[in-house]
Amino acid sequence: MSADVRIRSGREIACLALATLVWLALPPTVLLGQEDAAKEQAEAEKELPPRGGRPRDFRIPAKETFRLDNGLEVTMVPYGAVPKVSVQLVVRTGDIDEAADEVWLASLTGDMMQEGTATRSSEQLARDVASMGGQLSINVGSDRTFISTEVLSDFGKDAVALIADVARNAALPEGELERLKADRLRQLSIQLSQAQPVALEEFRRRMYPEHPYGRVFPTDEMLQAYTLGQVHGFYERNFGAVRSHLYVSGQFDGAELREAIRAAFSGWEAGTPAIENIPEPTVGRAIYLIDRPGAPQSTIYMGLPVPDPSDDEYVPQLVTNTLLGGSFSSRITRNIREDKGYTYSPRSQVSTRYRDGYWLQTADVTTAVTGPALEEIFSEIDRLQREPPPEEELRGIQNFLAGIFVLQNSSRSAIIGQLAFLDLHGLSDEYLIGYVNRIYSVTSEEVQRIAQEYLRDEDMLLVVVGDRSQIADQLSAFGEVTEVAP
């Protein structure tokens, strides 16, 4: 007997007959509508992608960690099948080590370090790293400086030697100083011509008064006045083995790399330990307005301090942020972008540094709706504080965060980035191993609690860059407005 044929009971046959008579009695237009609807449903079901599975927990590849006698830490992680290797030296120095009159001195020092060593000119340095299939980059951040390259595996030991040469023997040639200062002056001019960097500078200045984290841009005069002696002084004070961690990830010969690392770095002086200058951010409602006459948009920066990555509340805070404003499907984005059309690209984030973090919502909104946009942002925060999010909405956000986390760990440099993150914030490997589970363990009630405890309306710092004549009255509805000279 065919699999599609079976013996039916008398009751089944009667029901089928009745259904047939009803179907024949229907008008043709109804029948056609049912057929079209059935066809559309079938097409929709056919095109619907399968439901994604839950991302797996992250597993850190087997790694080797050791310390040289001078204090340099080393982590080596075999990863991937492509014959390439990433080598990155992370030094605990950056903006945090600048005095009030030294803003961007750390970045200028990093620029100078790429201009050659005691044995290599800048041209020779570039040729040497290019011959390995890579390029050298030096990036300076708030707390750390990254000296990095990614080369073919056959040149792993040569890359280690080259990075050691740059870190230990930077030439800092006087002939390049004026050119590099001129480059930085152009960058400064471009940044200050844009509303968002201006808003960020004021936001950080107000949140971290008298602290390096609060100093975003130098003045032209400050930058022009830097001397070679200041660059040498910053380099000598802040670059040493005890502040540094060398990471190697990719395909490499472990014994060969260990020998190369010891040969290249063992003679490096220990130097001084990294400083701990933890800020005490300002808390409390304040509104600052920077006038840009005739501006068609208002740039909004609003936020307040929140837990940093060393705190157990950090991961729940990430989930809360992503649901509220940190993803394309977040509530604030749907509200003021999709529903209201006030802005094109609103975004919130949890911004972190060493033992420091703040929540930040940004948006460029049409001038006429500056006040209404702020009202909607605050209303979404208030709604989350009143009502826990539906389980389905929360699960979508968790799937997004877990999936992004998996993608973020899919390269050699990404593995190094995650390990460096752990080391900066004093976290164990368990943070990465249990991250996906921790994301999924956050409950709707926990998201509501995080919003209540940490996203307090009355403590929001607001900075708005826009046309004062058009937006001052709109802003006054949210508190006293202080006008700041641009």
Residue, then its C-alpha position, 0 to 999 in steps of 0.5 A: m500500500s502506498a504511504d500516501v493512501r490509508i483506509r478512512s473511517g466512515r466519520e472521516i469520509a462524511c467530514l470530507a464530503l461536507a467540506t467539499l460541499v461547503w467549498l463548492a458553495l463558496p463564490p469564485t472570488v473567495l476561492l481564489g482569495q483562499e488559493d492566493a493566501a495559501k500560495e503566499q503562505a507556502e512561499a513565505e514558509k519556503e523562504l523562511p530561514p531555519r531558526g539559528g542554533r544557540p552559539r557554543d561556549f567559547r573555548i580558549p585555544a591551549k596557550e602557553t604563558f611565561r614571564l622573563d626575569n625582567g618582568l615581561e609577560v608572554t602568551m603564545v596561542p596556536y590558532g588556525a590553519v593559515p600559515k600566518v602569525s600575529v605578534q603584538l606587544v601591549v605596553r601599559t602606557g597611553d593617555i593616562d601617563e600624560a600631564a595636563d599640558e601633554v595631551w597627545l604627547a603619547s600619540l606623538t611618541g607612538d608616531m615617532m617610534q615608527e620612524g626607525t630604530a638605532t639600527r634601522s631607518s624608517e625606510q628599512l623598517a618598512r622594507d623589513v616588515a613588508s618582506m615578511g608579508g606584513q606591516l607595522s602598526i603602533n596604536v596609542g589608547s587611553d591605557r595601553t599602546f599596541i605595537s603589532t604586526e601579522v606576518l607569514s609563519d616562516f618569519g615569526k621569529d623575525a617579527v618578534a625581533l623587529i617589534a623588540d627593536v622598535a620597543r627597545n631602541a626607538a631612534l625618535p629622529e629629530g628631523e621627523l618631529e616637525r612633520l609629524k606635529a604638522d600631521r597631528l595639527r591637521q588631524l586636530s583641525i579636522q576633528l574640531s570641525q565636526a560636531q561629534p568629536v566636539a561633543l565627546e570632548e566636552f562630555r569627557r571634560r565634564m565627567y572627568p575634570e582634572h583627569p587624563y580621561g577627561r582630556v581629549f584634544p590638545t590646543d594648537e599651541m600645546l601641540q606645536a610646542y612639544t619638543l624632542g626632549q619631551v618625546h624622549g622623556f615620555y618614551e624613557r619613562n613609560f616603555g619597559a619590560v615590567r609594563s609589557h605583555l607580548y602576545v603571539s597567535g597563529q601558526f608557529d614553532g613554539a620552541e623557535l618562538r620561545e628562543a627568539i623571544r628570550a633573545a630579543f627581550s631578555g636584555w630590555e630594562a624592567g622600567t617602572p610599573a604602570i601607574e594606577n590613576i583611577p578617576e572619580p567621575t562627576v555624577g549629577r544632571a547637567i546640560y551643556l550647550i555648544d552653539r553652532p549657528g545655523a547647524p541643521q542638526s543637533t549632536i546629542y551626547m548623554g550618559l553617566p558612569v556605570p560598572d567597568p568590566s571587572d565588576d559582576e554587573y558588567v555583562p548584564q549592563l551589556v545586555t541592557n545597553t544592547l536592548l535599549g540602544g546598542s543595536f539596530s533593533s534596539r528600542i531607542t533606535r526603533n523609536i527615534r529612527e524608525d518610528k519618528g524619523y528624528t535621526y539616522s544613526p542613534r547608538s548607545q554603548v558601554s565605554t570602558r577604560y581601566r577600572d572605569g566605564y560609562w554608558l553613552q547615548t549619541a544621536d544627530v537629530t534634526t534641529a527642530v526635534t532636539g527636545p522631542a528626541l531627548e524626551e523619547i530617549f528618556s521615555e524609553i529608559d523610563r519604560l525599561q525601568r517600569e517594565p521588564p522586557p518581554e522574554e522574546e525581545l530579550r532572547g533576540i538580544q541575547n542571540f545577537l550578543a552571543g553571535i557577535f561574540v563568536l564572530q569577534n573570536s574568529s581571527r588571530s588578532a581577535i584572540i589576542g584582543q580578548l586575552a589583552f582585555l582579560d589582562l587589563h581588567g584582571l579577569s580570568d579565562e573563565y570570563l571568556i569561557g562562560y561569556v555566552n552562558r552569562i549572556y543567556s543567564v541574564t533575566s528580564e527582571e535583571v535588565q529592569r534592575i540594571a536600568q533602575e540602578y544605573l541609568r538614573d535620569e536625574d544623574m544624566l550628563l547631557v552635551v548638545v552641539g547645535d544652533r543655540s537660537q533654535i534649541a536652547d528653549q527645547l533643552s531647558a525643559f530638561g534642566e538648567v542649561t549652561e552654554v559653553a564656548p566652542 
